[in-house]
Amino acid sequence: QVPLVETGGGLVQPGGSLRLSCAASGIIFSVYTMGWYRQAPGKQRELVARIFSSDSTVYADSVKGRFTISRDNVNNTVYLQMNSLKPEDTAVYYCNAETHYFSYANYWGQGTQVTVSS
């Protein structure tokens, strides 16, 4: 069972915006640290942003000031608002859920493609 489903990817022009959503099921969402990672062709998967159960956040330097991660613990969803998109943001974006609360658990979504191109 895959408890994470990403939506919202697509093709956007440079300078445009997209919002990614990741819906979780089958987990106690509020105790998970939620994250967005991305992988461009030929590159390693890298952290984009994380949001902890306390709502504190961390961002990769490359997206600070442009991307915003948020979570909705009622609807078990994490969002990534991406503004001022650049061609170098092109990648498959993956949602991640991680917890040490009861025992260690780590889940990945299937990924959603984001392409920034004119």
TABELDA-V616116 format. One record per backbone hydrogen bond with DSSP energy under -1.0 kcal/mol. CO is the residue of the C=O (numbers start at 1). NH is the residue of the N-H. Records with the same first field share a line. If there is no record, write none. Layout:
CO = NH  NH
//
This chain:
3 = 25
5 = 23
7 = 21
10 = 115
12 = 117
13 = 16
16 = 85
18 = 82
20 = 80
21 = 7
22 = 78
23 = 5
27 = 29
28 = 31
29 = 32
33 = 98
34 = 51
35 = 96
36 = 48  49
37 = 94
38 = 46
39 = 92
40 = 43
46 = 38
48 = 60
49 = 36
50 = 58
51 = 34
52 = 55
56 = 52
58 = 50
60 = 63
63 = 66  67
66 = 83
68 = 81
70 = 79
72 = 77
76 = 24
77 = 72
78 = 22
79 = 70
80 = 20
81 = 68
82 = 18
85 = 15
86 = 89
87 = 90
91 = 114
92 = 39
93 = 112
94 = 37
95 = 109
96 = 35
97 = 107
98 = 33
99 = 105
105 = 99
107 = 97
112 = 93
114 = 91
115 = 12
//
